[in-house]
Amino acid sequence: MKIKAYRSFKKKYRKLPAAIQDKVDRQIEQLSKNFKHPSLHTKKIKGIDGIWEVRVDDFYRLTFEIVEDTVFLRVVGNHDDVLKNP
């Protein structure tokens, strides 16, 4: 699948620590190959149609949506902050 990121994702990504950016990069790579890979812990966000969550690590998450054959990265950051406004 193709991967594209919304401006809001890019802005939040740049504010992450370098070590977390590396983890996000690895998860995005895996996401492009198989968005349901077990290491991603992919799940739908309850109450919001079409938005999915991926685990970066215990504290960080990213959200995305799929439009046709493209994954659009929406938000990345702390688990609680991401899920407040996915």
Secondary structure, DSSP 8 states (H G I E B T S, - for coil): -EEEE-HHHHHHHHHS-HHHHHHHHHHHHHHHH-TT-GGGT-EE-TTSTTEEEEESSSSEEEEEEEETTEEEEEEEEEHHHHHH--
